[in-house]
Amino acid sequence: MARVLKKGLLVLALFAVAWLAVIIWWQESRTLPTAVDIGLYLFALPLAILIAFLVGARLVRAARAPKAAPVQAGTDVPADVPARPAELRLAAVAARAAAGADAPAIVEALAEHKRPELDPELKTPQGFPIFAARVPGMDDMELYAAARDLGAPPEALATAPLRVTALLTEIASALTRDAHARVTELDVPAREEDWPLLRLDVLMPAHWPEAARLRALAAVRAAAGAWPDARISTAEHPAQDAMAADHLLRQLASEPRDAKAQPQWRIVLAGDGYIDAAQVVQWDGLSMLLTHANPQGRVPGEAAAGLLLAPPDADADLRVTLSPVLQRQKSADARGAQAEAPLADLARDLLNAADVSPDSVVHLVSDADHRGSRPLEPLGVAAQLFPHLDAGKDCQAVGVACGHTGVAASLLTLAVAGETCLRFDQPVLALTLQDPALRAAALVSRPAASATA
C-alpha cells in the first residue's frame, strides 16, 4: 500500500510541476490557450514525460541487473544443444560445528533453533562477554602442547588454526573410512596398486601463516591412514573469501571425464574458525563483532565440513546440481539492503535444470546469519517458489546456529542439506549467502529421484 501511495504522489507531483510551468509560460507570453493547447500541454505533455521516465527507469534496471557468472572459455556448446547443468555425485557428507558433533546432530540443532551462547573465555577489550559458537570438547592448551611436541613452528601455533586443524582431521578421517568401506564392501584389493586413488582437496583461509596451512595439510593426510599412503594425493586451496568452496566445486563439476583415467575418490574439505582472543580484538576494532552497540556484527564460530565425491563407476547417495554464480545489485551489508528477485530466478532455473518440481523440495538450507539482507533472502525465495514450506520450520539458517564460519560456511551448508535430503528422501535447496555480493544455489537430491512428479 505504501508503495502504491508513493508512486501516486510522484505522478501527482509530475503533473503539478508540468501544469505550473505551462501556466507560467502562458502568463509570461500572454497566450490565450485554446482547447487543443489545454489538452496538449496539460495532459499529453505530462503523460509523455511520465512514459519516458518509466521506460528509461526500466532500461536502467535491465542494464544494472545481476548477471550469472560467465562460462569459462573452452566450454562452448552448439546453440541447439541445451547446456548441461554442473553436477556432482556424493557418496557421503560430514561436518562438525558448535551446533553438533556431526551432520545429523547439526540438523537436529537447527530444527530446535539452537543459538550460540555467551562464551566462557572470550571477551571484548572492555571486558564484556560475547556470544560465540565454540565447538565443545577441545582443550586449547592440549592442542598447543601436542603441536609443539611434534615440532610445529611458532607461527603454526595460533589458537584458531590449531582448533580448525583438529576439526579437519576428524572430518578427513570419517570420510576416508566411508570411502574405505565402499571400496572393500565386496572384496579388499590384494595389492596396493589395485586400490583406487584418493584425492584430498583442503580449503583453508589464505590469511593463515603458510606454516599453519602446511601443518593442517599434513595432519589431514595423516588422518586418511585407512588408505594406502602411496595412493593418496593432497592439494591445498588457500581461500581468499567465503565463495572459494563454491568456485572449487563448480570447477570440479566442469572437469571433463576421462574414460581411461584411473578411478579416483575425492574428498573436498573446508575448515575455518574465529574462536581466538586476538581475532575478537581485531573484529572489535573494525566494528565487525556482534555487541550491544553493533547488532550487525559477526558471531565468532568454527567448523569443518567435507564431501566425499564418488567416481563414475561407484554408487552415489546424493546428486548435487550447481547453479551459476550471480552478483547482487546492492551489497547485502549496505544500509537498507533487501532480498533481490534474481536469487529466486536463479533457484527456479536450477530446479528446471535438475528436472525437479518445486513441490517436492522439503527444506531450504542457507548459510545465512542475522546480518544485513541475509535473513530475508531465503524467505523471499521460499515465498516465491515454495509456498508449501513453513518459514519457521523448513527454512534453516546454518550461520544463525553455528556463527561465522568463513571458508567452511558453504560446505557446512551443503553437508547439512545432504543429511536433510537423506533423512527425508526428498530434494533440498541450499543457498550460499555469506559473500556481500555473490550468490549461488545448489540442489541436493537423491539420484533415483531425478525425475519428479
PEVENHU-V346237 format. One line per field, one symbol per residue. phi: phi as a letter, one per 20 degrees, with the letter a starting at -180 (. if undefined). burial: b if it has 16 or more other C-alpha atoms within 10 Angstrom, else e. Layout:
# PEVENHU-V346237
phi->???
burial->???
This chain:
# PEVENHU-V346237
phi->.fffffffffffffffffffffffffffeleefeffffffeecffffffffffffffffffffeffdfgffffndfcgfedffeffccddeacbabbffafbfgfffffffelfcfdfffdfbfgenefcfbdeffnddffffffffffenffgfddffffffffffffffffffffffffffegeaegfdgfefffcddddecffffggfffffffffffffeffdgffddccbecfeebfegfffffffffeffedfeffgcecdddbbaacebfffffffffeldefcfecfeeedgbbabbbcdeefgedfcecddddefecdffcgfeffnfcfdggfffffffffffeldfgfefdbcdcefceeleffefffffffedcffeegedddddfffedmedlfegffffffffffffffelbfcedddcfffcecbcbddbegfdfdcf
burial->eeeeeeeeeeeeebbeebbeebbeeeeeeeeeeeeeeeeebbeebbbeebeeeeeeeeeeeeeebbebeeeeeeeeeeeeeeeebbbbbbbbbbbbbbbbbbbbbbbebbeeeebbeeeeebbbeeeebbbbbbbeeeeeeebbeebeeeebeeebbbbbbbbbbbbbbbbbbbbbbebbeebeeeeeeeeeeebbbbbbbbbbbeebeeebbebbbebbbebbeebeeeebebeebbbeebbbbbebbbeebbeeeeeeeebbbbbbbbbbbbbbeebbbebbeeebbbbeeeebbbbbbbbbbbbbbbbeeeebbbbbbbbbbbbbbbbbbeeeebbbebbbebbbebbebbebbbeebbbbbbbbbbbbbbbbbbbbbbeebbeebebeebbbbbbbbbbbbbbbbbbbbbbbbbbbbbeeebbbbbbbbbbbebbbbbbbbbeebeeee
